[in-house]
Each structure stands twice: as C-alpha cells, then as structure tokens.
C-alpha cells in the first residue's frame, strides 16, 4: 500500500469520528452543553411535585376516612343487633314472668273461691306499649317539653330521667287529662252534661230504654241545678238587714243543707244507679213541678217518702188469734223509702224543699195547686 492510499484511509476515519459532534444547524460547529436552568422552570417543577404529593395525601386520607366510616357502621350495626336481642330477651322474660304470676293468681283465686281475673289487655290496647312500638313517633324538643310539663303543673325533670322517659310522662299526663270528665261549675258539681231549659221537660212515665234513661238523668240534674241556681240568686237579692236577721240566716242554711243533701243523688245520677221505685217517684215529682201542679207533686213526694203502708193504731192482736188481713199491712211496694237509710231520707227532704221554693219562684196558674 502506498502512502497516498494510507493517508486517504486515515482522513476518512477522522471524518467519520467528527461528523456526530457537529451541530444540527449545518454550520459544522459542535453543539454546546446547557450549563444554566431558569428559576421559573425550577419553581414550576417544585410546584408540580408539591401538587402531586398533596393529591396523594388527599387520596390516602379519603381512603382512611372511608375505612373508618365502614368500621363505625359495622360497629353500630352490631351494637343495634345486641340491643335488639337484649330487648327481645327482656320482653320475653317479662311476658313469661307476668304469665307465671297471672297463672299463680288465677290458681289462688280458684282455690279460695274468688271471682276470676279480668282478661289482661293486649299490647295493641295498651297505650304505653303503643308508644314503645313506635306508633307515636312525634318527638318534642327538650326545651318545649320542659315548658309544657311546667304548664301542666308537673316537675320539669325527675332524678335520672331521660328525654324519652320525660316524653312518655308528658304523653301519659296529657292522655290522663283528656280522659278526665269535665265537671260543671253549678251549685252541685257533676260530670253529667246539662241540657238547656227547653229540653228539661221529663216524661210522665219512666222510659225503659238505656239511652232514654241516661237522658232522664241529665234532665233531672239540669232541673235541680236550675232550681238551686235560682234559689241562690233569690237569697242573694235580699236586703242586708234581711240576710243578717235570724230568719234570713235560717233560710240560707236551709238552702245550703238541701244543696249538700242533693250531692249523693247527683252521684247516683252519674253512675245510673238509682233504685227503680225511687227514680219513678222523682220523675213523677219533677214532671208535676214542671207543669206547676205542686199539689200533685207533693202527693207524689208523700207516696215516695211515706209510702202507702198502713199504720196500725190500737190493738192488732187479741189473744192468740191474729186479726184478719194483718199480713197485708206491709206487703208489696207500699213501704216507705224515707225509712231506707239516712242518705235517702236527706235527699228526699231536699227535693221537698226544692218544691217549696219552686212554687214561689214559678207560681201556678191555678191557685188550688199551691201547697200548704
């Protein structure tokens, strides 16, 4: 190989080694290395790294919160199931204990010959169990509940009482107040619903229907209430001198005594427990008084109080022989009801005093119907 070919070969190798180092611009100069970075590029890179880190932390927090919420829900569900099981076991134990006590009481009553126990109320009939079963779900804020209890005159809080127990106590008091019957504010307080004066007219004969009987009791209570109200008004209209006189005080005391004696009769009206013969006599007396036939009303009062029994005077037995028809002296319904007991005697006398006042307050058209 000659020197020229050897030199050409070496030159070609040198060209091949220097060609990649030249710049891409085609000027043949090698590319310079980048020695400096701008601050904006560094800040952008740092901010991007910070945002990625914050996003990663946020995802981790969300995953932890979700996991914690799942654990709490599972724990609450397990606790609810435990409470439900405990409540169910307690309810079954209570029912079993009540059944055993009721069976023992029935056995004791059967052994002693006492009357049977009344049937126990079912949970659907028990208002307290209705509340426990969730039928009454309306809640009341604690502040309003305390104000309502104080309005009913009850203590706002009891020792160890929870909000649910306080709410049940308020509902129980409210239900009790609704169940209480309204008492009239007349001279003789009564739970009977009084009728207006236009409906006070009682029939001549006592009806047999139960509903008509109940209305008769209301009519009689309304009539005697009206009589005593008018009596009090008339006594109140007197002059001071008449009121303070001996006769005035006696008249007022007679009215008060008659009013107090009528209270047991009103109690019988409320219960519907007046004896048949006495009720018939009172209806007849009131019917005659409402028609202003006071003599007939007085005759009905005498038949009711004294009766038709014969009052034997003189000798009824001669020797060992009994007089004829002596067994008819106290036979049948001819006995005197005023002799029954002291309470009956007092309210019958109060009815008689009411008649005496009624003929003064509502005088009859026929003067022959005035009592002596």
C-alpha positions as CSV (number, residue, x, y, z in Angstrom):
1,X,0.0,0.0,0.0
2,X,1.4,3.3,-1.0
3,X,1.5,6.4,1.2
4,X,-1.4,8.2,-0.7
5,X,-3.9,5.5,-0.1
6,X,-2.9,5.2,3.5
7,X,-3.4,8.9,4.1
8,X,-6.8,8.8,2.4
9,X,-7.9,6.0,4.6
10,X,-6.9,7.8,7.8
11,X,-8.6,11.0,6.7
12,X,-11.9,9.1,6.0
13,X,-11.7,7.6,9.6
14,X,-11.2,11.1,11.0
15,X,-14.2,12.5,9.1
16,X,-16.5,9.6,10.4
17,X,-15.5,10.3,14.0
18,X,-16.1,14.1,13.9
19,X,-19.4,14.1,12.0
20,X,-21.9,13.3,15.0
21,X,-20.3,16.1,17.1
22,X,-21.2,18.7,14.6
23,X,-24.3,21.0,15.2
24,X,-27.6,20.2,13.5
25,X,-27.8,23.7,12.1
26,X,-25.4,22.6,9.4
27,X,-22.7,25.1,10.2
28,X,-20.3,22.4,11.1
29,X,-19.8,23.6,14.7
30,X,-20.3,21.2,17.6
31,X,-23.3,21.7,19.9
32,X,-22.6,23.4,23.2
33,X,-23.8,21.8,26.5
34,X,-26.6,23.6,28.5
35,X,-24.9,24.9,31.7
36,X,-27.8,27.1,33.2
37,X,-31.6,26.5,34.2
38,X,-34.1,29.3,34.7
39,X,-35.7,29.9,38.1
40,X,-39.2,29.7,36.7
41,X,-38.6,26.2,35.4
42,X,-37.3,25.2,38.8
43,X,-40.4,26.7,40.6
44,X,-42.8,25.0,38.1
45,X,-41.1,21.7,38.7
46,X,-41.3,22.1,42.5
47,X,-45.0,23.2,42.4
48,X,-45.8,20.2,40.2
49,X,-44.1,17.9,42.7
50,X,-45.9,19.5,45.6
51,X,-49.3,19.1,43.9
52,X,-48.7,15.5,43.2
53,X,-47.7,14.9,46.8
54,X,-50.8,16.7,48.1
55,X,-53.1,14.7,45.8
56,X,-51.5,11.5,47.0
57,X,-52.1,12.6,50.7
58,X,-55.7,13.5,49.9
59,X,-56.4,10.1,48.4
60,X,-54.8,8.4,51.4
61,X,-57.0,10.5,53.8
62,X,-60.2,9.7,51.9
63,X,-59.4,6.0,51.9
64,X,-58.7,6.1,55.7
65,X,-62.0,8.0,56.4
66,X,-63.9,5.6,54.2
67,X,-62.4,2.7,56.0
68,X,-63.1,4.3,59.4
69,X,-66.8,5.0,58.5
70,X,-67.3,1.4,57.4
71,X,-65.9,0.2,60.7
72,X,-68.1,2.6,62.6
73,X,-71.2,1.5,60.7
74,X,-70.4,-2.1,61.2
75,X,-69.9,-1.5,65.0
76,X,-73.2,0.4,65.2
77,X,-75.0,-2.4,63.4
78,X,-73.5,-4.9,65.8
79,X,-74.5,-2.8,68.8
80,X,-78.0,-2.3,67.4
81,X,-78.4,-6.1,67.0
82,X,-77.1,-6.7,70.5
83,X,-79.6,-4.1,71.9
84,X,-82.4,-5.6,69.9
85,X,-81.5,-9.1,71.1
86,X,-81.3,-7.8,74.7
87,X,-84.6,-6.0,74.5
88,X,-86.3,-9.0,73.0
89,X,-84.9,-11.3,75.7
90,X,-86.0,-8.9,78.4
91,X,-89.5,-8.6,76.8
92,X,-89.8,-12.4,76.6
93,X,-88.6,-12.7,80.2
94,X,-91.1,-10.1,81.4
95,X,-94.0,-11.8,79.5
96,X,-93.0,-15.2,80.9
97,X,-92.9,-13.7,84.4
98,X,-96.2,-12.0,84.1
99,X,-97.8,-15.2,82.7
100,X,-96.5,-17.1,85.7
101,X,-97.7,-14.5,88.1
102,X,-101.1,-14.4,86.4
103,X,-101.4,-18.2,86.5
104,X,-100.4,-18.3,90.2
105,X,-103.0,-15.6,90.9
106,X,-105.7,-17.4,89.0
107,X,-104.9,-20.6,90.8
108,X,-105.0,-18.8,94.2
109,X,-108.4,-17.2,93.3
110,X,-109.7,-20.6,92.2
111,X,-108.5,-22.2,95.4
112,X,-110.1,-19.5,97.6
113,X,-113.3,-19.3,95.6
114,X,-112.7,-15.7,94.5
115,X,-114.0,-14.3,91.1
116,X,-111.9,-14.8,88.1
117,X,-109.4,-12.1,87.0
118,X,-110.4,-9.9,84.1
119,X,-108.7,-10.6,80.8
120,X,-105.4,-8.8,80.5
121,X,-105.0,-6.1,77.9
122,X,-103.3,-6.9,74.7
123,X,-100.3,-4.7,73.6
124,X,-102.4,-3.1,70.9
125,X,-104.8,-1.9,73.7
126,X,-102.1,-0.7,76.0
127,X,-101.3,3.0,75.3
128,X,-97.8,2.7,76.8
129,X,-96.9,-0.2,74.6
130,X,-98.2,1.7,71.6
131,X,-95.7,4.3,72.3
132,X,-92.9,1.7,72.7
133,X,-93.9,0.0,69.5
134,X,-93.3,3.3,67.6
135,X,-96.8,4.3,66.7
136,X,-96.3,7.7,68.3
137,X,-93.0,8.8,66.8
138,X,-93.6,12.5,67.1
139,X,-90.7,14.0,69.2
140,X,-90.7,17.3,71.1
141,X,-87.6,19.3,71.7
142,X,-86.4,19.2,75.3
143,X,-86.9,22.9,76.0
144,X,-90.5,22.8,74.7
145,X,-91.2,19.6,76.6
146,X,-90.0,21.2,79.9
147,X,-92.2,24.2,79.3
148,X,-95.2,22.0,78.6
149,X,-94.6,20.0,81.8
150,X,-94.4,23.2,83.8
151,X,-97.6,24.4,82.2
152,X,-99.3,21.3,83.5
153,X,-98.0,22.0,87.0
154,X,-95.6,19.0,86.9
155,X,-91.9,18.9,87.7
156,X,-89.8,19.6,84.7
157,X,-87.2,16.9,85.4
158,X,-87.1,13.9,87.7
159,X,-83.9,12.4,89.1
160,X,-82.2,10.2,86.5
161,X,-85.0,10.8,83.9
162,X,-84.0,10.7,80.2
163,X,-85.6,12.7,77.4
164,X,-87.6,9.6,76.3
165,X,-88.9,8.9,79.8
166,X,-89.8,12.6,80.1
167,X,-91.7,12.5,76.8
168,X,-93.6,9.4,77.9
169,X,-94.5,11.1,81.2
170,X,-95.8,14.1,79.4
171,X,-97.9,12.0,77.0
172,X,-99.3,10.0,79.9
173,X,-100.3,13.2,81.7
174,X,-101.8,14.6,78.6
175,X,-103.8,11.4,78.0
176,X,-105.0,11.4,81.6
177,X,-106.1,15.0,81.4
178,X,-108.1,14.2,78.2
179,X,-109.7,11.2,79.9
180,X,-110.9,13.2,82.9
181,X,-114.5,14.2,82.6
182,X,-115.4,17.9,82.6
183,X,-117.2,18.9,85.8
184,X,-119.9,21.5,85.7
185,X,-119.5,24.7,87.7
186,X,-123.1,24.8,89.0
187,X,-124.2,24.7,92.7
188,X,-123.8,21.0,92.6
189,X,-120.8,19.9,90.6
190,X,-121.5,17.0,88.3
191,X,-119.9,15.3,85.3
192,X,-123.3,14.9,83.6
193,X,-123.7,17.1,80.6
194,X,-126.5,19.5,81.5
195,X,-129.3,20.2,79.0
196,X,-130.8,23.6,78.2
197,X,-134.1,24.6,79.8
198,X,-136.0,23.9,76.6
199,X,-135.1,20.2,76.9
200,X,-135.6,19.7,80.6
201,X,-139.2,18.5,80.3
202,X,-139.3,15.0,81.7
203,X,-141.9,12.5,80.5
204,X,-144.7,11.3,82.8
205,X,-143.6,7.7,82.9
206,X,-140.1,6.4,83.3
207,X,-138.7,5.1,79.9
208,X,-137.2,1.6,79.7
209,X,-134.6,2.2,77.1
210,X,-131.0,2.6,78.4
211,X,-130.3,5.7,76.2
212,X,-133.6,7.3,77.3
213,X,-132.6,6.6,80.9
214,X,-129.3,8.3,80.5
215,X,-131.1,11.4,79.1
216,X,-133.5,11.3,82.0
217,X,-130.6,11.6,84.5
218,X,-129.3,14.6,82.6
219,X,-132.7,16.2,82.6
220,X,-133.2,15.7,86.3
221,X,-129.7,17.0,87.1
222,X,-130.3,20.0,84.9
223,X,-133.7,20.8,86.6
224,X,-132.4,20.6,90.1
225,X,-129.3,22.7,89.1
226,X,-131.6,25.4,87.7
227,X,-133.7,25.3,90.9
228,X,-130.7,25.8,93.2
229,X,-129.2,28.5,91.0
230,X,-132.5,30.4,91.1
231,X,-132.7,29.8,94.9
232,X,-129.2,31.3,95.4
233,X,-130.0,34.3,93.2
234,X,-133.2,35.0,95.2
235,X,-131.4,34.7,98.5
236,X,-128.6,37.0,97.3
237,X,-131.1,39.7,96.2
238,X,-132.4,40.2,99.7
239,X,-131.6,43.3,101.8
240,X,-128.6,43.2,104.1
241,X,-130.9,43.5,107.1
242,X,-133.0,40.5,106.0
243,X,-129.8,38.5,105.3
244,X,-128.4,39.2,108.7
245,X,-131.6,38.5,110.6
246,X,-132.3,35.2,112.3
247,X,-134.9,34.2,109.7
248,X,-132.6,35.2,106.9
249,X,-129.7,33.1,108.2
250,X,-132.1,30.1,108.7
251,X,-133.3,30.4,105.1
252,X,-129.8,30.4,103.8
253,X,-128.7,27.5,106.0
254,X,-131.8,25.5,104.7
255,X,-130.7,26.1,101.1
256,X,-127.1,25.1,101.9
257,X,-128.3,21.9,103.7
258,X,-130.6,21.0,100.9
259,X,-127.8,21.5,98.3
260,X,-125.4,19.3,100.3
261,X,-128.1,16.6,100.7
262,X,-128.6,16.5,96.9
263,X,-125.0,15.6,96.2
264,X,-125.4,11.9,96.8
265,X,-128.4,11.9,94.5
266,X,-126.3,13.5,91.7
267,X,-123.6,10.9,92.3
268,X,-126.3,8.2,91.7
269,X,-127.4,10.0,88.5
270,X,-123.8,10.0,87.3
271,X,-123.5,6.2,87.9
272,X,-127.0,5.5,86.7
273,X,-127.6,3.5,89.9
274,X,-130.8,4.9,91.2
275,X,-133.4,2.5,92.6
276,X,-136.2,1.9,90.2
277,X,-139.0,2.8,92.6
278,X,-137.2,6.0,93.8
279,X,-136.4,7.0,90.2
280,X,-140.0,6.6,89.1
281,X,-141.2,8.8,92.1
282,X,-138.6,11.5,91.4
283,X,-139.6,11.6,87.7
284,X,-143.3,12.0,88.7
285,X,-142.4,14.7,91.2
286,X,-140.4,16.7,88.6
287,X,-142.9,16.2,85.9
288,X,-145.7,17.7,88.1
289,X,-143.5,20.5,89.3
290,X,-142.6,21.4,85.7
291,X,-146.3,21.6,84.9
292,X,-146.7,23.8,88.0
293,X,-149.0,21.2,89.7
294,X,-147.4,21.4,93.1
295,X,-150.2,19.7,95.0
296,X,-149.8,16.7,92.7
297,X,-146.0,16.8,93.1
298,X,-146.4,16.9,96.9
299,X,-148.7,13.9,96.7
300,X,-146.1,12.0,94.7
301,X,-143.5,13.0,97.2
302,X,-145.6,11.7,100.1
303,X,-146.1,8.4,98.2
304,X,-142.4,8.2,97.6
305,X,-141.3,9.1,101.1
306,X,-144.0,7.8,103.5
307,X,-145.4,5.2,101.2
308,X,-148.8,3.5,101.2
309,X,-148.2,1.2,104.1
310,X,-150.9,1.1,106.7
311,X,-150.0,2.5,110.1
312,X,-151.9,0.3,112.6
313,X,-153.3,2.1,115.6
314,X,-154.7,0.3,118.6
315,X,-155.0,-3.5,119.1
316,X,-153.8,-5.7,116.3
317,X,-153.6,-8.9,118.3
318,X,-156.4,-10.3,120.5
319,X,-155.4,-13.3,122.5
320,X,-153.7,-16.0,120.4
321,X,-155.6,-15.1,117.2
322,X,-154.3,-12.8,114.5
323,X,-156.5,-10.2,113.0
324,X,-157.7,-10.8,109.5
325,X,-155.7,-9.2,106.7
326,X,-152.9,-8.2,109.1
327,X,-150.3,-9.7,106.7
328,X,-151.3,-7.0,104.1
329,X,-150.1,-4.1,106.3
330,X,-146.5,-4.1,105.0
331,X,-146.8,-6.1,101.8
332,X,-145.6,-5.2,98.3
333,X,-144.0,-1.8,97.3
334,X,-146.0,0.1,100.0
335,X,-143.0,0.5,102.3
336,X,-141.7,4.0,103.0
337,X,-138.5,4.8,101.1
338,X,-137.6,7.5,103.6
339,X,-137.0,4.8,106.1
340,X,-134.4,3.1,103.9
341,X,-131.3,5.0,105.1
342,X,-130.2,8.4,106.2
343,X,-128.8,9.5,102.8
344,X,-132.1,8.6,101.0
345,X,-134.1,10.5,103.7
346,X,-131.9,13.6,103.3
347,X,-132.1,13.9,99.5
348,X,-135.8,13.2,99.5
349,X,-136.2,16.0,102.1
350,X,-134.1,18.2,99.8
351,X,-136.4,17.5,96.9
352,X,-139.3,18.6,99.1
353,X,-137.6,21.9,100.0
354,X,-136.9,22.4,96.2
355,X,-140.6,22.0,95.6
356,X,-141.4,24.6,98.3
357,X,-139.1,27.1,96.6
358,X,-140.2,26.3,93.1
359,X,-143.8,27.2,93.8
360,X,-142.6,30.6,95.0
361,X,-140.3,31.2,92.0
362,X,-142.7,29.8,89.4
363,X,-146.2,30.1,90.9
364,X,-149.0,28.0,89.4
365,X,-151.8,29.5,87.3
366,X,-154.3,27.5,89.4
367,X,-154.1,28.7,93.0
368,X,-155.5,25.3,94.1
369,X,-152.2,23.8,93.1
370,X,-150.3,25.7,95.8
371,X,-149.0,23.5,98.6
372,X,-149.9,24.5,102.1
